[in-house]
């Protein structure tokens, strides 16, 4: 079932850009992003052409804790089709959303030592660099801040995107990612098109100044900057020429008011 929930992570599964091993991990509940994304993935994978994947997803759906599920279904952003699907199984929305609405609905016990906190980012880099993709995905969602800072730069797109779905992610981390010039364009595009994250001025300013940010994103954010930052942008040789020109046009228009 396509739940109609659109996020970069869910869309990667929908487009078939994930390996069978990754799909099995998600279907078994070992890959636990934010609750609504996890539910969307399970519903999607329950109809997968691979019968092992589909069976695992259905089993995980049956194992979801009813109280948590009812609390999630009470959210205003849950599509009516999803509520109808569970209503047919006798599960109705709770009177109000659950307190921790983003926490995963289901997680497998993790017996791995890989998730132990790393004291420094370099230690985290050494700790995760040789891990298989499935273990990296687990850490992207459940690991430490230092591990997320490493994994958001991983060359595997789904690992990097999974970091942005971690329920543990903080605003300060998003600001830090927005400044990174060694992340993929996709990471910066996702941050730049997320309304919640771009409500914060520091995130917007970091994205616009980042030469790696796709111009379509940064050009759309220029008018959110203070005039002093636009002036600095207009002479910044590290950003694309199109961005400098747009900043100059904005300043010229402002001066002619």
C-alpha positions in Angstrom: 0.0 0.0 0.0 1.3 3.4 -0.9 0.5 5.5 2.2 0.8 8.8 0.2 3.4 10.0 2.6 6.2 11.9 0.8 9.6 12.3 2.4 13.0 11.9 0.7 13.6 8.6 2.6 10.3 7.1 1.7 10.6 8.2 -1.9 14.0 6.4 -2.2 12.2 3.1 -1.3 9.3 3.9 -3.5 11.6 4.5 -6.5 13.4 1.2 -5.8 16.7 2.8 -5.0 17.4 0.6 -2.0 19.0 -2.9 -1.9 17.1 -6.0 -0.9 19.1 -6.1 2.3 18.0 -2.6 3.2 14.4 -3.4 2.4 14.5 -6.5 4.7 16.1 -4.4 7.5 13.2 -1.9 7.2 10.6 -4.6 6.9 11.8 -6.3 10.1 11.8 -3.1 12.1 15.5 -2.9 12.3 15.5 0.4 10.4 13.5 2.8 12.5 13.2 6.4 11.3 10.5 8.8 12.6 7.2 7.1 13.3 5.3 8.3 10.2 8.1 7.4 7.9 8.4 4.0 9.5 4.7 3.3 9.1 4.8 4.5 5.4 7.8 2.1 4.7 6.1 -0.8 6.3 2.8 -0.3 4.4 4.8 0.1 1.2 7.0 -3.0 1.8 4.0 -5.1 2.7 3.1 -5.2 -1.0 6.7 -5.7 -2.2 7.2 -8.2 -5.0 9.8 -10.0 -2.9 7.7 -12.3 -0.7 10.2 -12.4 2.1 10.2 -8.6 2.3 6.4 -8.4 2.2 5.9 -11.1 4.8 8.4 -9.5 7.2 6.7 -6.1 6.8 3.3 -7.6 7.4 4.6 -9.3 10.5 6.1 -6.1 11.8 2.8 -4.2 11.2 1.0 -6.8 13.3 3.6 -6.4 16.0 3.2 -2.6 16.3 2.1 -1.5 19.8 -1.6 -0.6 19.5 -1.4 2.4 21.9 1.5 3.9 20.0 -0.2 3.3 16.7 -3.4 4.9 17.8 -1.5 7.9 19.0 0.2 8.2 15.6 -3.1 7.8 13.7 -4.5 10.8 15.6 -2.0 13.1 13.9 -3.4 15.6 11.4 -0.8 14.7 8.8 -1.7 11.0 8.6 -3.6 10.4 5.2 -7.2 9.3 5.5 -6.3 6.1 3.5 -4.0 5.0 6.3 -6.6 5.6 9.0 -9.1 3.6 6.9 -6.6 0.8 6.5 -6.2 0.4 10.2 -9.9 1.0 11.0 -10.6 -2.1 8.9 -8.4 -3.9 11.4 -10.3 -2.5 14.4 -7.6 0.2 15.2 -9.0 3.7 15.5 -7.1 6.9 16.2 -6.7 8.0 19.8 -8.4 11.2 21.0 -5.2 13.0 20.6 -1.6 12.5 19.2 1.0 10.7 21.3 3.4 12.8 23.3 6.5 11.7 21.5 4.9 11.5 18.0 8.2 11.1 16.1 9.7 8.2 18.1 9.8 5.0 16.1 6.8 2.7 16.5 8.9 -0.5 16.5 12.6 -1.3 17.0 14.4 -4.5 17.0 16.8 -5.0 20.0 20.3 -4.0 18.9 22.9 -6.4 20.1 25.6 -4.7 18.2 28.4 -2.8 19.8 28.5 -0.3 16.9 26.0 2.0 18.6 28.1 2.8 21.6 28.8 6.5 21.9 32.0 7.9 20.4 33.8 10.6 22.3 35.2 12.4 19.3 34.2 12.7 15.6 37.4 11.1 14.5 36.8 8.1 16.7 33.3 7.9 15.2 34.7 8.1 11.7 37.0 5.2 12.4 34.2 3.3 14.1 31.7 3.5 11.2 33.9 3.6 8.1 34.2 -0.1 7.6 30.6 -1.0 8.6 28.2 -2.6 6.1 25.4 -0.3 4.8 22.8 -2.0 7.1 24.8 -1.1 10.2 25.4 2.4 9.0 21.6 2.8 8.5 21.0 1.8 12.1 23.6 4.2 13.4 22.2 7.0 11.1 19.0 6.7 13.1 20.1 5.6 16.5 23.7 6.6 16.9 25.5 9.5 18.5 25.7 13.1 17.3 29.3 12.4 16.3 28.3 9.3 14.3 25.6 11.3 12.5 28.1 14.0 11.6 30.2 11.3 9.9 27.3 9.4 8.3 25.7 12.5 6.7 28.8 12.7 4.5 28.6 9.0 3.5 28.9 8.4 -0.3 25.9 6.1 -0.1 22.9 8.4 -0.6 20.4 6.4 1.5 22.8 6.5 4.5 23.2 10.3 4.3 19.4 10.8 3.8 18.6 8.5 6.7 20.6 10.8 9.0 18.0 13.5 8.2 15.2 11.1 9.4 16.8 10.4 12.8 14.4 11.1 15.7 17.5 12.3 17.6 18.4 15.0 15.2 18.7 18.5 16.7 18.4 22.0 15.2 22.1 22.7 15.9 23.1 19.6 13.9 21.0 20.7 10.9 22.8 24.1 11.0 26.1 22.3 11.1 25.1 20.1 8.1 24.0 23.2 6.2 27.5 24.6 6.5 29.2 21.4 5.2 30.7 21.5 1.8 31.5 17.8 1.8 27.9 16.5 1.9 25.9 15.5 -1.2 23.8 18.1 -3.0 20.8 15.9 -2.0 21.4 16.5 1.7 21.5 20.3 1.2 18.4 20.2 -1.0 16.4 18.3 1.6 17.4 20.7 4.3 16.7 23.7 2.1 13.2 22.6 1.2 12.2 21.6 4.7 9.9 24.3 6.1 10.6 23.5 9.7 14.3 23.7 9.4 14.3 26.8 7.2 12.3 28.7 9.8 15.7 29.2 11.5 17.8 32.1 10.2 21.1 30.4 10.9 20.1 27.4 8.7 19.0 29.7 5.9 22.2 31.8 6.1 24.4 28.7 6.2 22.7 27.2 3.1 23.0 30.3 1.0 26.7 30.8 1.8 27.4 27.1 1.1 28.9 26.8 -2.4 27.7 23.2 -2.6 24.0 24.1 -2.1 22.1 23.7 -5.4 21.4 27.2 -6.9 17.7 26.5 -7.2 17.6 26.2 -3.4 19.9 29.0 -2.5 18.3 31.5 -5.0 15.0 30.8 -3.4 16.3 31.7 0.1 18.1 35.0 -0.7 15.1 37.1 0.2 15.1 35.6 3.6 18.5 37.1 4.5 19.2 40.3 6.3 20.5 43.1 4.0 24.0 43.0 5.6 24.2 39.3 4.7 23.0 39.9 1.1 25.7 42.6 0.7 28.3 40.1 1.8 26.9 37.5 -0.5 27.1 39.9 -3.5 30.9 40.0 -3.3 31.5 36.4 -2.1 33.7 34.7 -4.7 33.0 31.3 -3.1 29.4 31.1 -4.2 28.1 30.6 -7.8 28.1 33.7 -10.0 24.3 33.4 -10.4 23.9 33.9 -6.6 26.1 36.9 -6.5 24.2 38.5 -9.4 20.9 37.8 -7.7 22.2 39.4 -4.5 23.2 42.5 -6.4 19.8 42.7 -8.2 18.1 42.5 -4.8 20.2 45.3 -3.4 19.7 47.5 -6.4 15.9 46.9 -6.2 16.0 47.7 -2.5 18.0 50.9 -3.1 15.4 52.1 -5.7 12.5 51.9 -3.4 
